[in-house]
């Protein structure tokens, strides 16, 4: 399934602004900020040198690192999207931080020199890239020998919903999680098996919303209509939670992989945020952070 974040520069400006706002809003949510700071503290952030964030989006994590009290190094943020890089530069300029640089680059292969960075960070990005293996090779290439690599993302195989509609609950992860590689965090050890790295940390967190949801209803409401118009999600019929409505599309559009209508997405979001006291679970996925150290290998001829 295609991923909205892979072609954000091709959608309307108002939709780009909405996606950028979502990134900023998520970074400010206490639960997500706490998860970020927890894995940064446990794995450790170099206080000097250079840090690279691949897929930096609006620069929220770059700014969080650059503003840490003891940090005196430089943060570089790269992203495939020119629009997100422009937004990151504008927000950072207003923040007054001077130790952050941004550039547009493909995290699956760039022109940057080998071994430049003390830390390479990928915060909720590897689940969205087209080729996770190429992404990992690039992260390893850019890290200094002995440097760190941090991969943080959701384990969407553990995503669970209860919206009072069992049929809809089974479909929700596919409908509202905008990730091309939903289970990639489980594959990281295998993908790294033949690389010159060692896994040093594995940290798990759970985001749980009960009763009135904050993050996931907004995800359905905001990203749903964009996915519908772009034709990037699987064609499914929303039943039960969407007031029993079933929407079918002509066969000529089946190759577009569309789903229902923007109105249906709004109903879905509403049903999640209005869960009653007897059915109160609205659970998000586990969030995982994996710390990796690049080792030095000596080859004898």
C-alpha positions, 0 to 999 in steps of 0.5 A: 500500500502506498504511503501518504508521507512518500508523496506529500509534496504532490498533494494540495497545500492545505493538506500539506499544512494539515500534515505538518500541523499533525507532526507538530501537535504530536510532538507536543503531546505529553505522552509522545514527548515523554516517550521521546525523552525516555528513549533519548535518556536511556540510549544516550545523546552525544552532547557534542559532535553531529547528530543527523535525523533522517526523515525529520519532518517539521524538525520537532525532534531536531529542536527537542535535541538541540534545546537539551540543556547539556547539548552543544553539538550540531543537529542536521535534519534531512527529509525527502519532502521539500515542503517539510524542510521549508516548514522545518526551517521556518519554525526553527528560525522562529525558535531562535535555535542556531545549532540546527541545519536542514537539507532535502535528501533521500534517506534511502541513499544520499550524497553525504559522506560516509561516517559523518555523524555521532548519532543517526536518528530515525523517529517514526520514519522507517515504517513509511519508507519504500525500502527499509533495508536501503534505509538501514544501509544508509543510516549505518553508512552515515554513522561514524565507526562506534557511533549510534543509530536510534530507530523509533517507530510503532509496532502496528501489529499490536494495534487494538481498537474497541469502537463498539463495532467488532467488524470495524475494530478489525479494520481500523489499523488498516484504515487509519495507520498511514504506514507502508511498513506496519510491522517493520520494527519486528524485522529490524534484527533480521534486517541488521543480521549481516551489518557491522552493527550490534543492537544495544537497547530495545525499549518498549512503550504503549500509547493507550487512549481510553474513553475520549481519544486524543491522537487516534480519532484525529488521525482518522479525521485528518488523514482519512480524507487525504487517503481517500482522495489520493487512492492509497488505502485498500478498498473496504466497506465500513459497516456498523460504526458508520451507521450501517452504511456500505459504500461501493465504488465502480470497478473502474476505480478498483485499481485506485484502492479507495475507501468509503468517503470523507464523511465516513471517516468523520463518522469513524473518528466520532465513534471512537471519541464517544466510547461509552463506559461499558466499552472503554478500550481504545488502544494504540500500538506499542512504540519501540526504540532500538539503539544500535552501535556501529562497530569497527570490523577488521578484515584480514586478507 
